[in-house]
Amino acid sequence: MTRPTARVLALLELLQTGGQHTVGDLASRLGVDERTVRRYGEHLADLGIPVQAQRGRYGGYRLSPGYKLPPLMLTDDEAVAVVLGLRAGERSGLATTERAATASALAKVSRVLPRTLVQRLDSLLQAAQFTTPVRATAPAGADTLLGLASAAQARRTVVIAYSAWDGRQSERELDVYGVVFHSGRWYVTGHDHGRDDLRTFRVDRIASVTQGDGSYGVPADFDATTQVVSGIAAVRWSHEVAVVLRTTLADAGERLPRSAGRLSEHVDGVLLETRAEHLDGMARMLAGLGWDFEVITPDALRDEVLALSDRLRVSAVRAAGTTATAPSPRATPPALNAAP
């Protein structure tokens, strides 16, 4: 039986506080039953950690006197990387429901670093300023996140207890294809057996993850990030967009983030399939790429491209010091090359 690494390490941390700890107290603090605590104690012993067990009704565990974990050795560059990584994760929402975890981790790192380096790091944290605000997030549970990731790696079906946006509770049998962090939230995507289709779920709405009996394979062309982002867009954004970009798939993949939409080969270049809430913004994005393109759908996007070209032409003429004459709406600027 697998043992959750995080709880085994949590048991070690409790034992390091010193003294004898009863099995009942340890079980309560770890959120497991007493039988599980005994398994964790055996696991620590298997790792060579001198755990002393006392049998009986009031028995428990303690570490052998004088035992300490070896010191953590970090170079200055490594320490800066750890501290800034923790701070960046905290600000971006890349965290679990244990909100004190970042502060606790920073405190533990600080305790084992040389005092001079700690002082320099404190100066950095006090002097550092950030251009982006702290993101409001919906943190996911660490056990849930680790359970889903383990299932994805082992290709083992899981059963999740899920709460929908309207509060409806359900159990879903899921083949986990990938776990994705996007815009301050963790998502899991994969094949939902009950719906017999691809589905995406918010991890913070998953109450539990239980390993099922099945195994599976992930389709070779499946991209978890694209699936999650497109699924979110399908809910939030009303316009389906299809545009042919006059470029290569390699160049498009390098210039456009995967969140921009789905890219595929097309006889005339690259087909971009995505969704948008504001078509004027989509027109500006396409024009800013610098490639010729052809709008397949929707027709309203062609109108936005033409309106953008009119504004750009008026601005160019005004900059030259002449009176701008608005072009005919039928004229399509060669540089934008919108489909007629």
N, C-alpha and C positions, 0 to 999 in steps of 0.2 A: 504494500500500500504506500502511495506517495505521501510525503510529509510536507506541508506548506513551509517552505524555507523561511518566510518572514516570521512565522510563529515560533519556529525552532530557535531562530536568533533572538526573538523577543523573550523566550524562556531563559536563554543564556544571559540576556541583559538583566532580567529580574534576579537571577542567581548571583550575578556579580555585585549586587548591592550588599551581599553578605548575609550570614546567618542561615538558619534553617527555615525553609518555606514548606508549608503543608501542601499536599496535593490539591486539597480543596481550594485553598487560597490561590494557587497558581492557575487552576482551572477557571476560577471566576475572573481573574485578571486577564487571562488569554482568550476568554470567551469560548472555551471548549469543555468537553467532559473530562473526568479524571482519568479514564482509560487512555484518552488521547495524550494527556500530559505524560503518562508513563511511557508512551511510545516516543514522545519527543525527548524524554530523558535518555532512553536507550539510544536514540539517534546521536545525541551529543556524546555519549560514551563511545559510540562507534567512530566518531571523528577524533577520538583521542583526548577529549576534554574530561578532566577528572571530576566527574559528577558522583557524589556520594548519595546513595539512596538508603532511606530508613524505612523498613517495612512496618506494617501495623496500621491500626485504625487512625492514628495521628501521625503517621509517617509522612515523609516528604523528601526534599532534595536540598543539597547544598554543594557548593564547590569546595574542593580541597583547599585548606588554608594556604595562602601565598600564591594561588594561581592568578595570573593576569594574562589578558590577551597581549600578543606582541604589539609594539608601538607601530603606529601608522607613519610611514616615511614618505614624505612628499617633497619634491623640489618646489622652489618658489613659483615657477611657471605652472606646475601641476596644482598647487594650492589655489592660485588665482583662477585657474580653469574650473576647479570644483566650486569655489565660492560664487563666481559669476554664473556658472551653470545653474546653481540652485536659485539664485536671484532671478535669472531670466525665466526659469520654469515657473517660479512663483508669480511673476508679473504676467506671463502669457496664459496662465491657467493650466499649465501642464502639471497638474497635481492631483492627489487623491482626496478623499473625504476627510482624511486626517489633516486638518489645516495647520496643526502645530508641527507637522513632520519636517518642513523646511527649516524652521527655527531650531528644532531639536537636532537636525543633521548638522546645521552650521555650528551649533554649540559643541557637538562632539568633535567635529573637525578642529575647532579652535582649541579644545582642551589638549590635543596631542601635537599641536604645532609649536615651534619655538616662539617665545614671547615677542621677539622683534618682528617676526613675520606676521603674527597676529595683529600687532599694532599697525603695520603697513596695510594690511587688508582692511582693518577698521577705517583707516584714513581713506582708502579707496571707496568703500561703501558710503562714507559720509560725503565725499566730494562728488561722487558719480551722480549724473542727472540723466533722465531718460526722456526721449521725445514722444514716446507713446504712453498713454495712461495704463494703469493696471486694468486688465480685462476682467469684467464680471463673468464668472464661470459657473458651471454646474459640475463639480468634481465627481469623479468616479471612484468607487470603492477599490482599494488596492487588491483585495482578494478576488473581486469580480474581474478586474482588468488582467491580473495574472492568470486567472483560470481560463479566460477567453484566449489569451496569447498562447498558453500551453496547448489548448485544444487546436488552435490554428497550426501550430508547429507539428503536433502529433497526428493531425488529420483525424481527430476523434469528434464524433457528434456530441453535442451537449444539449441539455434542456435548461432553458432560462425562464425565470419567473419575471414577467415584464408588466410594467404599468404604462398604459398608453397616455397620450396627452390629456384625455378626458377622464382619466382615473380608472378605466377598465383594466382588470387584472386578467392575465392569461399565462399559460405555459406554452412555450414555443420550442419545438425541436429544431435545432439549427446546426448546419454544417458551416463552421466559421472559416470564411475565405480570407478575412483580413481585419485588422484593427487599425483605425485611422483617427488621428487627432486633427480637428479642423475647427478654426474660429472659437477656441476656448472650450471645446467639448470633445469627448471621446465617443467614437461610433464603432460599432461592429457590423459587418456586412457578410452575407452568405446566403446559402440556400435554406429557406424556411420550408420544412417538410409539410406543415399544415396548409400552407398556401401554394406549395409546389412552384415556388418562384423565388427570385432574388429579393431580399428584403434588407433594409438597413435599420438598426436600432440604436438609440442613445444609451450609452453604457450607464449613465447615472440613473436611468430608470429601470435597471436590471437589479432585482433584489437578491438573486442567487443564481449560481451556475452549477449544474450537476452533470457529471460525465455520463453520457449515454452509452449505448452498445455499438452503434454503427461507426463505420469508417468511410472515407470518401476521398475523391480527388478533386483538385481545383482546375477549372478549365484553363488551358494554356494561355489564352488571350485575355484572361480576366485581370483587371486593374482595380484594386480596392479603392484607391483614392478617387479615381474617375467615377466609380459607382456611387460612392458616398456623396460627392459633390453634386453629381447630376441628380441624384435622388432628392437632395435638399432643394436644389433649384426647381425641380418638378413640382414641389409643394409650394414654394414661395413665389416663383416667377411665372408670369402668365404667357410670355411669348416664346414659341418654339422657333429657333433660328437655324438655318442651314446656309452656309456660305462656302464657295469654292475659292481658296486662296491660291494665287499663282506663285507657288513656291514648292519646295521639296518637303517631304515629310520630316526629314532630319532637321531642316532649318526651322520648320514650324514647331517641332518638339523642343528645340533649343530656345526659341523666343517666347513661346507661350507656356505658362504654367499649366499643370494638369487640371487645375480648377477652372481653366477657361472653357473646357468642353472636351468632347470626344473628337480626336483627329484620326482620319483614315485616308488611304490612297484614293485618288480620283483621277480619271483620265486626263483632266485638265489641271491637275495639281494636287491640292489637299482639301478634303472635305472637313469643315469644322461644323459640328453639330452641338448646339448648346441651347440654353434658355436665358431670357433676359426680362427684367422688369421694366427697364427704360430703354427704348430703342434709340433715343438720341445718344445715350452713352455708348451703346453698341456701335453706332455709326462712327463716333469719335475714336473708339478703340481700333476699328478696322482701318480707318484712315491713318492712324498713327503707326500702324505696322509697316507702312511703306511699300507693301505689295499691291499689285493689281488684284482685284477680287470680283467675284460675281455673286450677287445675292440670289439665292434660290427661293428662300422663304423667310419671313413673310413679306408681302407687298409693301406693308407700312415701313419696313426697314429701308426699302429703296427710296421712299419719300423722304425719310430722315437723312439719307446720304445726299440726296439732291439739295435739301435745305441746308445741310452743312456746307456743301460746295458753294452755294450762293453766298453764305456768310463769309466764307474764306475769300471768295473773289472780291466781294465788297471791301473787306478789310485790306486786301492787297492793293486795290485801286486807290483807296483812301490814303494808304501809306505813301503812294506815289504822288499824292497831291492833286489828283484829278477827281472829277465827279464820278461817283460810282453809278453805273447803270446795271440794275439787277438783270441777270441773264434769264432767258426763257426757262421755265421749269422743265421744258422738254429736253433741254441740252444737258448732257451728261459729261462732266469734266473727265478728260482722258486719264488724269492721274488717279481718279477714284474708280473709274471703270465699273460703275454699278450696272447690273443687268437691266436691260430695258423691260 
